[in-house]
Amino acid sequence: MTGLANSVLALDELFTALDDPALNSMNLLNEIANRYPQAISLAAGRPCEDSFDVAALDRYLQRFCRYLREELGYAEEQVRRTLFQYGRTKGIVHELIAANLALDEGVRVDPEAIVVTVGCQEAMYLALRALRRDSRDVLLAVAPTYVGLTGAARLVELPVLPVSAGSTGVDLADLAEQLRRARADGLRPRACYLMPDFANPAGITMDLGTRQQLLALAQAENILLLEDNPYGLFPVELDQRLPTLKALDDAHTVIYLGSFAKTALPGARVGYLVADQPVHDRAGGTSLLADQLSKLKSMLTVNTSPISQAIVAGKLLEHGGSLIAATAADRAVYARNLRLMLDGLAARFPDPAAGISFNAPGGSFFVVVTVPFAVDDALLERSAADYGVLWTPMHHFYAAGSAVNSLRLSCSVVTPAQIELGLDRLAALINDRLKEA
Ligand SMILES: Cc1ncc(COP(=O)(O)O)c(C=O)c1O
């Protein structure tokens, strides 16, 4: 009896972030989805599953081993050790990632500046953990903001100040104003997090001029930019791609966050960051920020699974080191699905005067639908139970308690027939809800 009583814990005596809605967003949305398995999911931002093939995993692994033997000259014993043993904290596929960034993105980085992480999520955590020195430090982030970033910031107790996206993906005047205000309040803004390509969830892509001005502003204001780029390889038109901020960065202003979740497979849990910022210590020495982050990683996940790294690298090698080549089939699916979703929305909501609008992203998975009423989790629950369709309430991407009149649809892991049926169901919900207003 006493033992039982002693094991009862009070939430308000545990880490404060555990009580924070931001940390529960993903679980809550998954929990609703799990309760309605028959509902069509226009919520999941998961990649298309057409290329999932168990046999490919072994092929990728073998391809990476061949690379170790033939290109790096490893003896069989070294090949075995590389896969089976604990490994280098910063990862074992950094050279291949650096070559890929040069090939696909025109980004030239020292492989030593790359830390391979357990998904992009760990990359965010490491960067934010290192940037948070004390309670004066704050992060700026373009709103709406990816919940994974908000959650990671909570874990390191780094407050996030929202910056308006405006029509360009970042409102530079608002960014300057937020910096000014934060400093006037005695705070120390360290970085601004953003997604220049197909932002999740807003879908905006920054034009070239905005990217250049943003870099200039960040340099003048002495803040870093955290560039997250999980969707950059999924434009509708490949020749419309713009250079990443990192490709334009000649002053180590950008920490680049990469993910293989959408370009290879999320199950491998492999991401990385490029942190080529020089760090000076008191003794007059200089290191790379990546090496400082490596210390944090060594105490968090020790190293990213070499087996996972090998699988991702094998896929990369199988396509000549190019993720553009590796993702060709997926890109075609996403472009087709996005077209179907936008055409489907236009057909179902032809009259802008009715108060329903949606954006038209140039790529990636997500479309934001704006309606003339607040969209909350209760409406999602009703949608799932009574209409059989799931989507994501946009309030999850804003500060807790914000009333938001929009929802995010995803078209990445559904068939054309599911898109049509899902939109029919969504239209029925919206029309019924409008009649109640
Ligand atoms: C904005 C953003 N960043 C990063 C990721 C990927 O993170 P990870 O590599 O940890 O799966 C996602 C995936 O949904 C995302 O939407």
The ligand as an ORCA input file, in Angstrom:
! r2SCAN-3c Opt
* xyz 0 1
  C       9.174     20.995    -40.804
  C       9.695     19.648    -40.540
  N      10.946     19.484    -40.115
  C      11.463     18.256    -39.953
  C      10.711     17.130    -40.187
  C      11.301     15.750    -40.153
  O      11.808     15.405    -38.997
  P      12.453     13.956    -38.785
  O      13.645     13.848    -39.692
  O      12.812     13.974    -37.349
  O      11.416     12.932    -39.121
  C       9.388     17.257    -40.568
  C       8.554     16.061    -40.715
  O       7.370     16.048    -40.632
  C       8.871     18.541    -40.778
  O       7.623     18.721    -41.229
*
